[in-house]
């Protein structure tokens, strides 16, 4: 399809072959470079800056002595994972709206002189919304595998360190983290495959008329060109 002038009626067998003309159009489209840049930024931030968060949560949960409190905390941290991105977008849209909870809190802090605004309508906040909403939704679920790795550490090492006078912080630094380092590395390498992709539902859900132009990613641009615009050959070439 990427090498054809694809016709949805004639399908692949009856659509004319046009060679690389679709690719020429793709690389002549200024939106492509914006989409690639945004995709790398959103995915790169999640990969390089987001990885430590579930590790830190797993370390903190491991230090909780009360089993009942630990179970409640784990359950609360897991719950956002089971929400759809449509639900998360709806929750945050309500939270950040001009007369929503976010602005109400700031008005109480800074007084009536504070100018209310919906930060979802400003593209400069978009990357922060994408990053932190991803952290909030996935941190609990992502910490499960690190907790599993921690549970496999030989407890005698902790006992020996405690006898030698190591604090809980030093035990975490010198025993826990080195012991789960192979797991961290493997998961990081596996996550590298997502560097040129973005979460379509999340990005598309948070986009609006005020931010769309500056926040396009590969997935959203392909959707607009191919599904909404009917340019199947062009969007397939772009996706490829």
Secondary structure, DSSP 8 states (H G I E B T S, - for coil): -TTB---TTTTGGGS-B-TTHHHHHHHT-HHHHHHHHHHHHHHHIIIIITHHHHHHHHHHHHT---HHHHHHHHHHHHHGGGS-HHHHHHHHHHHHSTTSHHHHHHHHHH-TTS----GGG-GGGHHHHHHHHHHHHHHHHHHHHHHHHHHTS-HHHHHHHHHTT--HHHHIIIIIHHHHHHHHHHHHHHHGGGTT---HHHHHHH--TTTHHHH--HHHHHIIIIIIT--HHHHHHHH-
